């Protein structure tokens, strides 16, 4: 006998239509002589004091403050995502930078600080209390801290016109800092990525560092090479993150190595 095999052809299934993100047109970026790409929608304040070594990408809505009078140095192959704000640390000239009283005042002014002898400047009781209410209060606390950060970086109120504001970078620095204050240089190493809506006021960030979204890096903090700062982390004032560390939480703590 003859065996007949019947086959039925089915129409190939087509995936549902998806809306792929549209790439930004090349005309929306400025290519520098060092092969860096800077969005036309980015805000580089005091460009004479912003030094980028090249091959980096600066996305829209990034704000870099070179108008404090201190140099902001960015290494090679860095990526700054949308909404990132970078500004130098400002210190009081009347007191040494590493003075204990200065650090104490910084912790008192920190929105969620508590007196402690721990290296991060926070008590165990505070950390436990925050953990119990993390889900309920985290968004409000982060918004409060971010608002304070951005309020400190807001332009000074004056009646000068735009042309007068751009005439002299030294005048801009004088407006940004008080007479007895000084801005310290800020350096960012190579192969470092800073993700969306993160505010950086550190002294330095090393090379091969990943900083997640919605992070706050407080003044005088230092992040060494080859570190990961997870999303939503708050690095408190004066914290030094060792190399090859993973940091998480509010306040940020080293939770592991790489």
C-alpha positions as a Python dict, from the first residue, in 0.01 Angstrom:
ca = {
    (1, 'X'): (0, 0, 0),
    (2, 'X'): (87, 361, -36),
    (3, 'X'): (119, 581, 271),
    (4, 'X'): (-5, 934, 219),
    (5, 'X'): (115, 1201, 464),
    (6, 'X'): (-108, 1506, 482),
    (7, 'X'): (53, 1834, 588),
    (8, 'X'): (-115, 2160, 659),
    (9, 'X'): (68, 2482, 610),
    (10, 'X'): (22, 2752, 871),
    (11, 'X'): (94, 3113, 818),
    (12, 'X'): (408, 3230, 997),
    (13, 'X'): (335, 3415, 1319),
    (14, 'X'): (426, 3780, 1307),
    (15, 'X'): (543, 3943, 1628),
    (16, 'X'): (333, 4230, 1759),
    (17, 'X'): (450, 4570, 1644),
    (18, 'X'): (691, 4736, 1881),
    (19, 'X'): (787, 5098, 1904),
    (20, 'X'): (1164, 5096, 1893),
    (21, 'X'): (1334, 5406, 2032),
    (22, 'X'): (1428, 5644, 1759),
    (23, 'X'): (1801, 5718, 1745),
    (24, 'X'): (1902, 6078, 1796),
    (25, 'X'): (2008, 6249, 1475),
    (26, 'X'): (2383, 6318, 1449),
    (27, 'X'): (2308, 6688, 1410),
    (28, 'X'): (2190, 6701, 1774),
    (29, 'X'): (2549, 6640, 1893),
    (30, 'X'): (2865, 6844, 1869),
    (31, 'X'): (3180, 6649, 1791),
    (32, 'X'): (3485, 6800, 1954),
    (33, 'X'): (3844, 6784, 1834),
    (34, 'X'): (3908, 6504, 2087),
    (35, 'X'): (3625, 6296, 1935),
    (36, 'X'): (3382, 6353, 2222),
    (37, 'X'): (3012, 6387, 2143),
    (38, 'X'): (2827, 6652, 2342),
    (39, 'X'): (2453, 6698, 2304),
    (40, 'X'): (2336, 7041, 2200),
    (41, 'X'): (2078, 7010, 2479),
    (42, 'X'): (2348, 6966, 2745),
    (43, 'X'): (2446, 7258, 2970),
    (44, 'X'): (2820, 7311, 3007),
    (45, 'X'): (2860, 7605, 3245),
    (46, 'X'): (3204, 7759, 3253),
    (47, 'X'): (3338, 7552, 2961),
    (48, 'X'): (3693, 7685, 3006),
    (49, 'X'): (3714, 7485, 3329),
    (50, 'X'): (3557, 7164, 3197),
    (51, 'X'): (3833, 6941, 3058),
    (52, 'X'): (3728, 6627, 2870),
    (53, 'X'): (4011, 6406, 2742),
    (54, 'X'): (3804, 6266, 2458),
    (55, 'X'): (3602, 5975, 2320),
    (56, 'X'): (3320, 6049, 2567),
    (57, 'X'): (2944, 6095, 2524),
    (58, 'X'): (2746, 6362, 2707),
    (59, 'X'): (2370, 6315, 2664),
    (60, 'X'): (2089, 6575, 2668),
    (61, 'X'): (2000, 6759, 2991),
    (62, 'X'): (2341, 6690, 3143),
    (63, 'X'): (2465, 6987, 3348),
    (64, 'X'): (2835, 7029, 3427),
    (65, 'X'): (2935, 7319, 3651),
    (66, 'X'): (3269, 7468, 3564),
    (67, 'X'): (3139, 7806, 3679),
    (68, 'X'): (3245, 7753, 4042),
    (69, 'X'): (3605, 7836, 3961),
    (70, 'X'): (3735, 7478, 3997),
    (71, 'X'): (3835, 7245, 3714),
    (72, 'X'): (3606, 6954, 3631),
    (73, 'X'): (3812, 6685, 3458),
    (74, 'X'): (3651, 6397, 3265),
    (75, 'X'): (3860, 6105, 3139),
    (76, 'X'): (3836, 5912, 2815),
    (77, 'X'): (3551, 5683, 2707),
    (78, 'X'): (3306, 5819, 2967),
    (79, 'X'): (2928, 5820, 2929),
    (80, 'X'): (2703, 6071, 3108),
    (81, 'X'): (2336, 5984, 3073),
    (82, 'X'): (2042, 6223, 3059),
    (83, 'X'): (1976, 6441, 3362),
    (84, 'X'): (2320, 6395, 3522),
    (85, 'X'): (2443, 6694, 3725),
    (86, 'X'): (2812, 6734, 3806),
    (87, 'X'): (2942, 7010, 4033),
    (88, 'X'): (3254, 7048, 4248),
    (89, 'X'): (3272, 7039, 4627),
    (90, 'X'): (3267, 7379, 4796),
    (91, 'X'): (3453, 7416, 5129),
    (92, 'X'): (3491, 7693, 5387),
    (93, 'X'): (3834, 7853, 5375),
    (94, 'X'): (3827, 7932, 5748),
    (95, 'X'): (3838, 7564, 5842),
    (96, 'X'): (4065, 7290, 5708),
    (97, 'X'): (3898, 7043, 5474),
    (98, 'X'): (3967, 6747, 5700),
    (99, 'X'): (3874, 6925, 6023),
    (100, 'X'): (3653, 6717, 6255),
    (101, 'X'): (3417, 7009, 6317),
    (102, 'X'): (3364, 7052, 5943),
    (103, 'X'): (3273, 6686, 5905),
    (104, 'X'): (3039, 6707, 6204),
    (105, 'X'): (2857, 7005, 6054),
    (106, 'X'): (2830, 6826, 5721),
    (107, 'X'): (2667, 6526, 5887),
    (108, 'X'): (2426, 6752, 6077),
    (109, 'X'): (2323, 6922, 5753),
    (110, 'X'): (2274, 6589, 5579),
    (111, 'X'): (1895, 6533, 5558),
    (112, 'X'): (1902, 6185, 5714),
    (113, 'X'): (2217, 6191, 5925),
    (114, 'X'): (2264, 6093, 6286),
    (115, 'X'): (2555, 6122, 6524),
    (116, 'X'): (2775, 5817, 6503),
    (117, 'X'): (3132, 5705, 6523),
    (118, 'X'): (3096, 5467, 6230),
    (119, 'X'): (3300, 5526, 5916),
    (120, 'X'): (2994, 5619, 5712),
    (121, 'X'): (2874, 5874, 5967),
    (122, 'X'): (2544, 5702, 6047),
    (123, 'X'): (2426, 5508, 6349),
    (124, 'X'): (2308, 5150, 6343),
    (125, 'X'): (1980, 5261, 6495),
    (126, 'X'): (1916, 5499, 6209),
    (127, 'X'): (1991, 5233, 5950),
    (128, 'X'): (1755, 4988, 6119),
    (129, 'X'): (1481, 5247, 6145),
    (130, 'X'): (1518, 5341, 5782),
    (131, 'X'): (1505, 4976, 5676),
    (132, 'X'): (1173, 4934, 5856),
    (133, 'X'): (1021, 5224, 5666),
    (134, 'X'): (1216, 5193, 5343),
    (135, 'X'): (926, 5126, 5112),
    (136, 'X'): (710, 5402, 5256),
    (137, 'X'): (961, 5683, 5294),
    (138, 'X'): (1231, 5619, 5036),
    (139, 'X'): (1080, 5822, 4753),
    (140, 'X'): (1004, 6120, 4977),
    (141, 'X'): (1353, 6120, 5129),
    (142, 'X'): (1525, 6090, 4794),
    (143, 'X'): (1315, 6375, 4656),
    (144, 'X'): (1400, 6591, 4957),
    (145, 'X'): (1773, 6532, 4918),
    (146, 'X'): (1771, 6581, 4543),
    (147, 'X'): (1577, 6906, 4580),
    (148, 'X'): (1836, 7030, 4829),
    (149, 'X'): (2116, 6936, 4593),
    (150, 'X'): (1959, 7114, 4298),
    (151, 'X'): (1867, 7418, 4510),
    (152, 'X'): (2234, 7461, 4598),
    (153, 'X'): (2316, 7449, 4227),
    (154, 'X'): (2045, 7689, 4113),
    (155, 'X'): (2164, 8005, 3935),
    (156, 'X'): (2215, 8309, 4159),
    (157, 'X'): (1945, 8573, 4151),
    (158, 'X'): (2065, 8887, 3978),
    (159, 'X'): (1942, 9137, 3722),
    (160, 'X'): (2228, 9097, 3476),
    (161, 'X'): (2143, 9014, 3119),
    (162, 'X'): (2265, 8702, 2948),
    (163, 'X'): (2553, 8876, 2775),
    (164, 'X'): (2688, 9009, 3103),
    (165, 'X'): (2669, 8665, 3260),
    (166, 'X'): (2890, 8511, 2995),
    (167, 'X'): (3155, 8784, 2985),
    (168, 'X'): (3387, 8651, 3253),
    (169, 'X'): (3412, 8307, 3413),
    (170, 'X'): (3573, 8458, 3722),
    (171, 'X'): (3262, 8665, 3781),
    (172, 'X'): (3051, 8350, 3754),
    (173, 'X'): (3269, 8174, 4010),
    (174, 'X'): (3235, 8467, 4247),
    (175, 'X'): (2857, 8450, 4221),
    (176, 'X'): (2854, 8075, 4285),
    (177, 'X'): (3074, 8077, 4596),
    (178, 'X'): (3066, 8295, 4904),
    (179, 'X'): (3366, 8521, 4982),
    (180, 'X'): (3520, 8272, 5230),
    (181, 'X'): (3452, 7959, 5028),
    (182, 'X'): (3646, 7775, 4763),
    (183, 'X'): (3551, 7510, 4510),
    (184, 'X'): (3778, 7205, 4488),
    (185, 'X'): (3868, 7031, 4160),
    (186, 'X'): (3660, 6730, 4060),
    (187, 'X'): (3800, 6447, 3851),
    (188, 'X'): (3626, 6155, 3680),
    (189, 'X'): (3842, 5871, 3551),
    (190, 'X'): (3825, 5694, 3218),
    (191, 'X'): (3577, 5422, 3118),
    (192, 'X'): (3323, 5549, 3372),
    (193, 'X'): (2948, 5562, 3324),
    (194, 'X'): (2707, 5779, 3523),
    (195, 'X'): (2342, 5693, 3465),
    (196, 'X'): (2025, 5900, 3453),
    (197, 'X'): (1938, 6173, 3705),
    (198, 'X'): (2243, 6121, 3924),
    (199, 'X'): (2391, 6421, 4105),
    (200, 'X'): (2767, 6418, 4167),
    (201, 'X'): (2946, 6657, 4405),
    (202, 'X'): (3236, 6429, 4492),
    (203, 'X'): (3604, 6509, 4502),
    (204, 'X'): (3682, 6229, 4259),
    (205, 'X'): (3543, 5922, 4084),
    (206, 'X'): (3794, 5667, 3962),
    (207, 'X'): (3824, 5475, 3637),
    (208, 'X'): (3603, 5180, 3537),
    (209, 'X'): (3325, 5293, 3771),
    (210, 'X'): (2954, 5237, 3713),
    (211, 'X'): (2721, 5479, 3891),
    (212, 'X'): (2354, 5385, 3865),
    (213, 'X'): (2048, 5601, 3815),
    (214, 'X'): (1904, 5844, 4073),
    (215, 'X'): (2216, 5839, 4292),
    (216, 'X'): (2339, 6126, 4508),
    (217, 'X'): (2713, 6160, 4574),
    (218, 'X'): (2765, 6414, 4849),
    (219, 'X'): (3051, 6666, 4881),
    (220, 'X'): (3400, 6542, 4971),
    (221, 'X'): (3312, 6181, 4892),
    (222, 'X'): (3562, 5974, 4694),
    (223, 'X'): (3494, 5669, 4478),
    (224, 'X'): (3803, 5466, 4390),
    (225, 'X'): (3861, 5260, 4073),
    (226, 'X'): (3652, 4964, 3958),
    (227, 'X'): (3341, 5018, 4170),
    (228, 'X'): (2967, 4974, 4119),
    (229, 'X'): (2725, 5220, 4279),
    (230, 'X'): (2378, 5068, 4251),
    (231, 'X'): (2064, 5260, 4153),
    (232, 'X'): (1923, 5495, 4415),
    (233, 'X'): (2234, 5491, 4636),
    (234, 'X'): (2324, 5795, 4847),
    (235, 'X'): (2696, 5834, 4919),
    (236, 'X'): (2721, 6045, 5238),
    (237, 'X'): (2975, 6325, 5290),
    (238, 'X'): (3339, 6223, 5342),
    (239, 'X'): (3277, 5858, 5251),
    (240, 'X'): (3564, 5686, 5069),
    (241, 'X'): (3460, 5385, 4861),
    (242, 'X'): (3751, 5137, 4831),
    (243, 'X'): (3848, 4987, 4495),
    (244, 'X'): (3652, 4686, 4365),
    (245, 'X'): (3350, 4762, 4590),
    (246, 'X'): (2977, 4734, 4537),
    (247, 'X'): (2778, 5002, 4721),
    (248, 'X'): (2406, 5006, 4790),
    (249, 'X'): (2149, 5178, 5007),
    (250, 'X'): (2061, 5502, 5180),
    (251, 'X'): (2308, 5581, 5321),
    (252, 'X'): (2542, 5389, 5094),
    (253, 'X'): (2730, 5095, 5240),
    (254, 'X'): (2977, 4852, 5088),
    (255, 'X'): (2778, 4530, 5041),
    (256, 'X'): (3032, 4322, 4853),
    (257, 'X'): (3327, 4312, 4618),
    (258, 'X'): (3380, 4268, 4248),
}
